[in-house]
Amino acid sequence: MRKNNSSGASPLGKTKDSSTRKKKVTQDAELELLQRLQNEKDQPGFIKYLLQKGYSIKSGERYLKDIERYKKWLDKQNITQEVVSYNDITHYIQSKKGKVKQITIATVLASLKQYYNYLQELGFVTENPTLNVQIKGVKRRILHNILSTQELEKIYFDYKRVPAEAGNSSKISLSKKRNEIIISLLIYQGLNTNDIQNLITKDVKLREGTIYIKGSRRSNERTLKLESHQILDFMEYTLQVRQTIINETKKETDLFFVTQGSSLKLQNVMQKLMGKLHKQNKQVQSVQQIRASVITGWLKVYNLREVQYFAGHRYVSSTENYLINDLEDLKEDIGKYHPIG
């Protein structure tokens, strides 16, 4: 019902006072909402994270809606957010193509990037799976700064040659020996963080010189050969280093890799290790980059089905994503479509 305008002024007319009042009311409402969002105990942590990063309330609420839709998609796919990979993100992005505009897809990707930054800060994930996803054309090629086999081996041997840091020399020496084994598995067997985390002692068969990687919802099981120089290091770790850490921490676990803290998870170990490798060699960016480099190198030596087995890919199409004609072509492609730096 329309109100009677006793003043005789047009109900649509705007005065300086009315616009000022409107502005003040809007500001008051935003301040009230901001205070409520920051104070509510049941407020999602992601919203608080965004507000602390300086995002507006409107942006925060939009990001949260994007994440809620993303979580529903994950539930349908039977995937948990902690194990999401680059391929899962691209599949989700591709599921939106044709339904919404490209600019909307770009906004959704921005929301996902911030959300995984948030999970990474909390320690729930070690890497941001959205890092190398780009929208234009949603290229299926895996865009990483690919390292050659020689460059990968140099990373490994350079780390081995670096003396342990000063401090509690015994403790640091133990962690360095463990980390050398982890790096070797990244570089020679192309394992990812989950593979390394889930290894148990009986998976490592030193007499046969092999290592067994369990399958999961997203990967196939496989048995991979160890390099001859790895076997001696594995023996030392198994018989001395691991047992010493177990005794010192009083842990009861069959996990192959153990931390020197209270947690059984390797998130902090992997984060610190990748930080050290990057400091040692600025080309090193992530576990994903190293794995992509290893798979790319395999494809130069073995056939597609063999590499599919080595990588644990459930579908050969996943392996095909790594096919390149020439290493320099890929580096040029990276510079054109996804400059890193």
URLINFEN-V594642 format. One record per backbone hydrogen bond with DSSP energy under -0.5 kcal/mol. CO is the residue of the C=O (numbers start at 0). NH is the residue of the N-H. If there is no record, write none. Layout:
[[CO/NH] [CO/NH]]
This chain:
[[3/5] [4/7] [9/12] [14/18] [15/19] [16/20] [17/21] [18/22] [19/23] [20/24] [21/25] [22/26] [23/27] [24/28] [25/29] [26/30] [27/31] [28/32] [29/33] [30/34] [31/35] [32/36] [33/37] [34/38] [35/39] [39/42] [43/46] [43/47] [44/48] [45/49] [46/50] [47/51] [48/52] [49/54] [50/53] [55/59] [56/60] [57/61] [58/62] [59/63] [60/64] [61/65] [62/66] [63/67] [64/68] [65/69] [66/70] [67/71] [68/72] [69/73] [70/74] [71/75] [72/76] [73/77] [73/78] [74/77] [79/82] [80/83] [84/88] [85/89] [86/90] [87/91] [88/92] [89/93] [90/94] [91/95] [92/95] [92/96] [93/96] [95/98] [95/99] [99/97] [100/104] [101/105] [102/106] [103/107] [104/108] [105/109] [106/110] [107/111] [108/112] [109/113] [110/114] [111/115] [112/116] [113/117] [114/118] [115/119] [116/120] [117/121] [118/122] [118/123] [118/124] [119/122] [126/128] [127/130] [129/132] [134/137] [135/138] [140/142] [141/143] [143/145] [147/151] [148/152] [149/153] [150/154] [151/155] [152/156] [153/157] [154/158] [155/159] [156/160] [157/161] [166/168] [167/171] [168/172] [169/173] [170/174] [171/175] [172/176] [173/177] [174/178] [175/179] [176/180] [177/181] [178/182] [179/183] [180/184] [181/185] [182/186] [183/187] [183/188] [184/188] [184/190] [191/195] [192/196] [193/197] [194/198] [195/198] [198/255] [199/202] [199/203] [200/203] [202/204] [202/211] [203/205] [204/208] [204/209] [208/225] [209/204] [210/223] [211/213] [212/221] [215/218] [218/215] [221/212] [223/210] [226/229] [226/230] [227/231] [228/232] [229/233] [230/234] [231/235] [232/236] [233/237] [234/238] [235/239] [235/240] [236/241] [239/243] [240/244] [241/245] [242/246] [243/247] [244/248] [245/249] [245/250] [250/252] [253/200] [255/257] [265/269] [266/270] [267/271] [268/272] [269/273] [270/274] [271/275] [272/276] [273/277] [274/278] [275/279] [276/280] [280/283] [285/289] [286/290] [287/291] [288/292] [289/293] [290/294] [291/295] [292/296] [293/297] [294/298] [296/299] [297/300] [297/301] [302/306] [303/307] [304/308] [305/309] [306/310] [307/311] [307/312] [308/311] [311/219] [314/317] [314/318] [315/319] [316/320] [318/321] [319/322] [320/141] [325/329] [326/330] [327/331] [328/332] [329/333] [330/334] [331/335] [332/336] [332/337] [333/337]]
